[in-house]
């Protein structure tokens, strides 16, 4: 095996640094994807204060779910990303 001189050691070191930088950036941008930012800035005008016109039992909902969904979209101004939420639990036996 040929002895390592300064030039070969420098090339190996630079190749290792470039490979690790590429691998780290691939991991970071793949595992933590960059979300596109919404235009504009958030300020006091984006906050809707809650209003309470009357007192009633909030758990007693008389509106169907599709009407509640459209009402929420109208009030929030933000469309939902998904239609449903699925929770999965894994139970192990011993």
C-alpha positions as CSV (number, residue, x, y, z in Angstrom):
1,X,0.0,0.0,0.0
2,X,1.3,3.4,-1.0
3,X,2.0,5.8,1.8
4,X,-0.4,8.8,2.2
5,X,1.2,12.1,1.3
6,X,-0.3,15.5,2.0
7,X,-2.1,15.8,-1.4
8,X,-3.8,12.4,-1.1
9,X,-4.8,13.1,2.6
10,X,-6.3,16.5,1.5
11,X,-8.3,15.0,-1.3
12,X,-9.7,12.3,1.0
13,X,-10.5,14.8,3.7
14,X,-12.3,17.2,1.3
15,X,-14.2,14.3,-0.3
16,X,-15.4,13.1,3.1
17,X,-16.5,16.6,4.1
18,X,-18.4,17.1,0.8
19,X,-20.0,13.7,1.2
20,X,-21.1,14.3,4.8
21,X,-22.4,17.8,4.0
22,X,-24.4,16.3,1.1
23,X,-25.8,13.5,3.3
24,X,-26.7,15.9,6.1
25,X,-28.5,18.3,3.8
26,X,-30.4,15.4,2.1
27,X,-31.5,14.2,5.5
28,X,-32.5,17.7,6.8
29,X,-34.5,18.7,3.7
30,X,-36.0,15.3,3.4
31,X,-37.0,14.8,7.0
32,X,-37.9,18.4,7.7
33,X,-39.5,19.6,4.5
34,X,-39.7,23.4,4.0
35,X,-43.3,24.7,4.0
36,X,-44.2,27.4,1.7
37,X,-45.0,30.6,3.6
38,X,-48.3,32.3,3.4
39,X,-48.2,35.8,1.8
40,X,-48.4,38.8,4.0
41,X,-47.7,39.2,7.7
42,X,-49.7,38.3,10.7
43,X,-51.0,41.1,12.8
44,X,-53.9,42.1,14.9
45,X,-56.2,42.1,11.9
46,X,-55.8,38.3,11.6
47,X,-57.2,37.7,15.0
48,X,-60.9,37.2,15.4
49,X,-62.0,37.8,19.0
50,X,-64.6,35.4,20.2
51,X,-68.1,36.7,20.5
52,X,-70.8,35.4,22.8
53,X,-74.3,36.5,22.0
54,X,-76.1,34.1,24.2
55,X,-75.5,31.3,26.6
56,X,-76.4,27.7,25.7
57,X,-75.0,24.2,26.0
58,X,-72.1,24.0,23.6
59,X,-72.1,20.3,23.6
60,X,-75.7,20.2,22.2
61,X,-75.0,20.7,18.5
62,X,-78.0,20.8,16.2
63,X,-76.1,21.4,12.9
64,X,-75.1,18.5,10.7
65,X,-71.3,17.8,10.4
66,X,-71.1,19.1,6.8
67,X,-72.8,22.4,7.8
68,X,-70.4,22.7,10.8
69,X,-67.4,22.1,8.5
70,X,-68.5,24.8,6.0
71,X,-69.2,27.2,8.9
72,X,-65.8,26.7,10.4
73,X,-64.1,27.2,7.0
74,X,-66.1,30.4,6.5
75,X,-65.2,31.8,10.0
76,X,-61.5,30.8,10.0
77,X,-60.7,31.7,6.4
78,X,-58.2,28.8,6.3
79,X,-59.1,25.7,4.2
80,X,-58.3,22.4,5.9
81,X,-55.4,20.4,4.7
82,X,-57.2,17.0,5.2
83,X,-60.8,15.8,5.4
84,X,-60.3,13.2,8.0
85,X,-58.0,12.3,11.0
86,X,-57.2,8.7,11.6
87,X,-55.6,7.7,14.9
88,X,-53.8,4.3,15.1
89,X,-52.8,2.6,18.3
90,X,-50.5,-0.3,18.6
91,X,-51.1,-2.6,21.5
92,X,-48.4,-5.2,22.3
93,X,-49.1,-8.5,24.1
94,X,-46.6,-10.2,26.4
